Amino acid sequence: MATSDSPILHAVRSTLGGQPRVVLAVSGGLDSMSLLDAASRVVDSNKLVIATFDHGTGKAAREAVCLVQSRAASLGLVCESARANGRLRSEAELRRARWDFLRRVALRFGAVVATAHTADDHLETVLMRIMRGAGARGLAGLYAPGGPLRPFLEITRAQLDTYARDRRLQFVNDPSNDSSLFFRNRVRHDLLPALRRVRPELTTDLVRISAAAAAWRSDVDAFVAAHIPVRGSSASRSFEVALPALSRMSNAELSVVWPAIAAKFGLTLDRRGIARLCVFTTGGRVGSRIQLSGGWTAVRSRDGVTISASSDLAPPEPPVRINPSRQTVWGAWSFRPRSEVDLDARWSSRLPSDAVLIVRAWEPGDRM
């Protein structure tokens, strides 16, 4: 049986014990039910709020929410739940909906969010980001400063499996966790095991890379805080960066500091956005503007660059399948089939006519 000096209980107590209030993100799976159980044993119940979200992916998701609600009630804990509006398809959509819900709950209770991410989740994240060509900032993975509390970040999935068996915990295994449709599942079940067979020290390599990247990221954030004046607030969704602090920097240096500045206000810049913003900073005309990802706009003034989120940005349209035989309308966009490249079209591209083509809102990491 798990004892009071169990590494699981120690990790939860040391990470969550000093917090005034914590929202536990509990999905109903093995990892998060272990977090719920451990927290209920070592953290004052008055400090805990349980939050569970139904992604609308089917029967297993509904059963998981019911299990979490029942377990929280048996422990006398507050439990908040919600269900996704509409069908969510991609990993990014599922994650965004879940985190919108968690942030709302945390704000309502004046709490911080804690998740059950494990050391295995961290390795998967780092490998996925390497494959997507992420820079040092992204390679920090779950070691990046800020974000939710993660008491299990040094705990493996195997350790939690043993803890759950010892405690006879109930949990739900959502079939979507094994679906090869999702990139993370392919990395978890196929790629990582194959790479470890070829290179047994892969885990050590990824941990070393991500730890160095996290330290670098912290140094950059500290430099930005100390040397680059920024006016604005995350609540207003607008901020201004003074030009004198940036005008002496090269594009390579700007490409390092701009993502750190933007992240403070909830803006994630992709490679293309970073490159455009660097050129705009040093060469943009006074009064000119450029569009960035997610509905953000950068405007050049004489003394600075102001970046703002559109206040009237419409919610993204749900993804639709493009019909290759006729025009497809998606929000304000229309897609028309042509046998040849249409030079009069706003964009024109050669695409396979026998493939399934989906149009959806932009997501971080997308490239064209």
C-alpha positions in Angstrom: 0.0 0.0 0.0 1.1 3.6 -0.6 2.5 5.1 2.6 2.8 8.6 4.0 6.3 8.8 2.6 5.2 7.7 -0.9 6.8 9.8 -3.7 3.3 10.4 -5.0 2.1 11.9 -1.8 5.3 13.8 -1.2 5.1 15.3 -4.7 1.5 16.5 -4.2 2.1 17.8 -0.7 5.2 19.8 -1.6 3.6 21.3 -4.8 0.1 22.0 -3.6 0.3 22.2 0.2 1.3 25.8 0.4 -1.3 27.1 -2.1 -4.3 29.0 -0.7 -6.7 27.3 -3.2 -6.2 24.8 -6.1 -8.4 23.7 -9.0 -7.6 20.0 -9.8 -8.1 19.2 -13.4 -9.5 15.7 -13.3 -10.4 13.9 -16.5 -11.4 10.6 -14.9 -8.3 8.8 -16.3 -5.7 6.9 -14.2 -3.3 9.9 -13.8 -5.8 12.5 -12.8 -7.8 10.1 -10.5 -4.5 9.4 -8.7 -4.0 13.2 -8.3 -7.5 13.5 -6.9 -6.9 10.7 -4.4 -3.4 11.9 -3.3 -4.5 15.5 -2.9 -7.5 14.5 -0.8 -5.1 12.7 1.5 -2.5 15.4 2.0 -4.2 18.8 1.2 -6.9 20.5 3.3 -10.2 19.8 1.6 -11.2 23.5 1.9 -8.4 24.4 -0.5 -9.5 22.0 -3.3 -11.9 22.5 -6.2 -12.4 19.6 -8.7 -12.9 20.6 -12.3 -13.9 18.0 -14.9 -14.7 18.6 -18.6 -16.7 16.5 -21.0 -15.2 16.9 -24.5 -18.2 15.4 -26.1 -16.2 12.5 -27.6 -18.7 9.8 -26.6 -19.8 7.4 -23.9 -16.5 7.0 -22.2 -16.2 10.8 -21.7 -19.6 11.0 -20.1 -18.8 8.1 -17.8 -15.5 9.7 -16.8 -17.3 12.9 -15.8 -19.9 11.0 -13.7 -17.0 9.1 -12.0 -15.2 12.3 -11.1 -18.4 13.9 -9.8 -19.2 10.8 -7.7 -15.7 10.5 -6.3 -15.6 14.2 -5.4 -18.9 14.0 -3.7 -17.8 11.0 -1.6 -14.8 13.0 -0.5 -16.9 16.1 0.3 -15.1 18.2 -2.4 -16.6 21.0 -4.6 -16.8 19.8 -8.2 -17.4 22.0 -11.2 -18.1 20.4 -14.6 -19.0 21.5 -18.2 -19.5 20.0 -21.6 -18.2 21.1 -24.9 -20.5 22.9 -27.3 -20.5 21.2 -30.6 -18.1 18.5 -31.9 -14.4 19.0 -31.3 -12.1 17.3 -33.8 -8.5 18.1 -33.3 -6.2 17.9 -30.4 -5.8 21.7 -30.4 -9.6 22.2 -30.2 -10.0 19.7 -27.4 -7.2 21.3 -25.4 -8.4 24.9 -26.1 -12.0 24.1 -24.9 -10.7 22.3 -21.8 -8.4 25.1 -20.8 -11.0 27.8 -21.4 -13.2 26.0 -18.9 -10.3 25.5 -16.4 -9.4 29.1 -16.5 -13.0 30.2 -15.8 -13.2 27.9 -12.8 -9.8 29.1 -11.5 -10.8 32.8 -11.9 -14.2 32.2 -10.1 -12.5 30.6 -7.1 -9.3 32.7 -7.0 -7.3 29.5 -7.4 -4.4 28.1 -9.4 -4.8 25.1 -11.7 -3.0 21.8 -11.1 -2.8 19.0 -13.6 -1.7 15.4 -13.5 0.9 15.7 -16.3 3.7 13.1 -15.8 7.3 12.8 -16.7 6.1 10.7 -19.7 3.8 13.5 -20.9 6.8 15.9 -20.7 9.0 13.6 -22.9 6.2 13.2 -25.4 5.7 17.0 -25.6 9.4 17.7 -26.1 9.7 15.0 -28.9 6.6 16.3 -30.6 8.0 19.9 -30.6 11.3 18.7 -31.9 9.5 17.1 -34.8 7.5 20.3 -35.4 10.7 22.3 -35.6 10.2 24.2 -32.4 12.9 26.6 -31.1 14.5 26.7 -27.7 11.5 28.4 -26.1 9.2 25.5 -27.2 11.7 22.8 -26.3 11.4 23.7 -22.6 8.2 21.6 -22.8 6.4 21.3 -19.5 9.5 22.6 -17.7 8.7 26.1 -18.9 8.1 28.5 -16.1 4.6 29.7 -15.4 1.5 27.7 -16.4 -0.4 25.2 -14.1 1.1 23.4 -11.2 2.3 19.9 -12.1 3.1 17.8 -9.0 3.7 14.6 -11.1 6.3 16.1 -13.5 9.0 13.9 -12.0 6.7 10.9 -11.5 6.3 8.3 -14.3 3.1 6.8 -15.6 4.3 3.4 -14.3 4.5 4.8 -10.7 1.0 6.1 -10.9 -0.2 2.8 -12.3 1.2 1.1 -9.2 -0.3 3.8 -6.9 -3.7 3.4 -8.5 -3.6 -0.4 -8.1 -2.5 -0.2 -4.5 -5.3 2.3 -3.7 -7.8 0.3 -5.8 -8.8 3.5 -7.6 -11.5 3.5 -10.2 -10.8 5.3 -13.5 -12.1 5.4 -17.1 -9.8 4.7 -20.0 -11.2 6.8 -22.9 -10.7 4.9 -26.2 -9.6 8.2 -27.8 -6.4 7.8 -25.7 -5.4 4.9 -27.9 -6.6 6.3 -31.3 -3.9 6.7 -33.9 -5.8 9.7 -35.3 -4.1 11.8 -32.6 -0.4 12.8 -33.0 0.4 12.4 -29.3 -1.0 8.8 -29.3 1.2 7.9 -32.3 4.2 9.3 -30.4 3.3 7.6 -27.2 2.5 4.1 -28.5 4.7 3.8 -31.6 7.4 6.4 -32.0 8.9 6.7 -28.5 9.1 3.0 -27.8 10.8 2.5 -31.2 13.3 5.2 -30.6 14.1 3.9 -27.1 14.8 0.5 -28.5 17.4 2.1 -30.8 18.7 4.7 -28.3 18.1 3.6 -24.7 19.5 6.9 -23.4 16.8 8.9 -25.3 14.9 9.8 -22.1 18.1 11.3 -20.6 18.8 13.2 -23.8 15.3 14.8 -23.9 15.3 15.7 -20.2 18.7 17.4 -20.6 17.6 19.3 -23.7 14.3 20.5 -22.2 16.0 21.5 -18.9 18.6 23.6 -20.8 15.8 25.1 -22.9 13.8 26.0 -19.8 16.8 27.7 -18.2 17.5 29.6 -21.4 13.8 30.6 -21.6 13.9 31.9 -18.0 17.0 33.9 -18.8 15.3 35.5 -21.8 12.2 36.3 -19.8 14.3 37.9 -17.1 16.2 40.0 -19.7 12.9 41.2 -21.2 11.5 42.1 -17.7 14.7 44.1 -16.9 15.5 45.9 -20.1 12.4 46.2 -22.4 9.7 48.6 -21.2 6.2 47.3 -22.0 3.0 49.2 -21.2 -0.3 47.4 -21.1 -2.1 44.5 -19.4 -3.2 41.0 -20.2 -6.8 42.0 -19.2 -6.9 44.8 -21.9 -5.5 42.5 -24.5 -3.2 45.3 -25.8 0.3 46.3 -25.1 2.9 48.7 -26.4 6.7 48.1 -26.6 9.0 51.1 -26.7 11.2 51.2 -29.8 14.4 52.5 -28.3 14.9 49.2 -26.5 14.5 47.3 -29.7 16.0 49.5 -32.4 19.6 48.5 -31.7 18.8 44.8 -31.9 19.4 42.5 -34.9 16.6 40.4 -36.4 18.1 37.4 -34.7 17.9 39.1 -31.3 14.4 40.4 -32.0 13.3 36.9 -32.9 14.3 35.8 -29.3 12.8 38.7 -27.3 9.5 39.1 -29.2 8.0 35.7 -28.3 8.9 36.4 -24.7 7.2 39.7 -24.7 4.1 38.4 -26.5 3.7 35.4 -24.2 3.2 37.7 -21.2 0.0 38.9 -22.8 -1.3 35.5 -24.0 -0.1 35.8 -27.6 1.7 32.8 -29.1 3.7 33.8 -32.2 4.5 31.2 -34.9 7.7 31.4 -37.0 6.1 33.5 -39.8 4.7 35.9 -37.3 8.0 36.3 -35.5 9.8 37.0 -38.8 7.2 39.5 -40.0 7.2 41.3 -36.6 11.1 41.6 -36.6 11.1 43.2 -40.0 8.2 45.4 -39.1 9.9 46.6 -35.9 13.0 48.0 -37.7 11.5 48.8 -41.1 7.8 49.5 -40.7 6.5 53.0 -41.5 4.8 55.1 -38.9 1.1 54.3 -38.9 1.5 51.0 -40.8 0.1 47.8 -39.5 0.4 44.0 -39.9 -1.8 41.1 -39.0 -0.5 38.4 -36.6 -2.0 35.1 -35.7 -5.2 34.7 -33.6 -6.7 38.1 -34.6 -3.9 40.2 -33.2 -2.6 43.3 -35.0 0.7 45.2 -34.7 0.7 49.0 -35.4 3.9 51.0 -35.7 4.1 54.4 -34.1 7.0 56.9 -33.9 8.1 55.6 -30.5 6.9 52.0 -30.4 4.9 49.0 -31.6 1.4 48.5 -30.2 -0.1 45.0 -30.4 -3.8 44.5 -29.8 -6.3 41.7 -30.0 -9.3 42.4 -32.1 -12.2 43.3 -29.8 -14.8 42.2 -32.4 -13.1 39.0 -33.6 -15.8 36.5 -34.4 -15.5 33.0 -32.9 -13.9 30.6 -35.4 -16.1 28.7 -37.7 -16.3 24.9 -37.1 -14.2 22.9 -39.6 -15.9 21.9 -42.8 -15.0 19.4 -45.6 -14.2 20.9 -49.0 -16.3 19.5 -51.8 -13.9 19.1 -54.8 -16.8 19.3 -57.3 -18.3 22.6 -56.3 -17.8 25.8 -54.3 -17.5 25.5 -50.6 -18.3 28.4 -48.3 -16.6 28.7 -44.9 -17.4 31.9 -43.0 -16.3 34.8 -45.2 -14.1 32.5 -47.3 -15.1 30.5 -50.5 -13.2 27.7 -52.1 -13.7 26.9 -55.8 -12.3 24.0 -57.8 -10.3 24.9 -60.9 -8.5 22.7 -63.4 -5.6 25.3 -63.7 -4.1 27.7 -61.2 -6.4 30.8 -60.9 -4.2 33.9 -61.0 -7.1 36.1 -60.2 -7.9 34.3 -56.9 -6.7 35.6 -53.6 -4.8 32.3 -53.0 -4.4 29.4 -55.4 -2.9 26.1 -54.7 -2.6 22.6 -56.3 -4.3 20.1 -54.0 -5.0 16.4 -54.5 -8.5 15.9 -55.7 -8.8 12.3 -54.3 -7.9 13.4 -50.7 -10.1 14.5 -47.9 -9.7 18.3 -47.6 -10.7 20.1 -44.5 -10.7 23.9 -43.9 -10.5 25.1 -40.3 -9.3 28.0 -38.2 -5.5 28.7 -37.9 -3.7 26.9 -35.1 -0.2 27.5 -33.6 2.3 25.5 -35.6 0.4 25.6 -38.9 2.5 26.3 -42.0 1.6 26.8 -45.7 
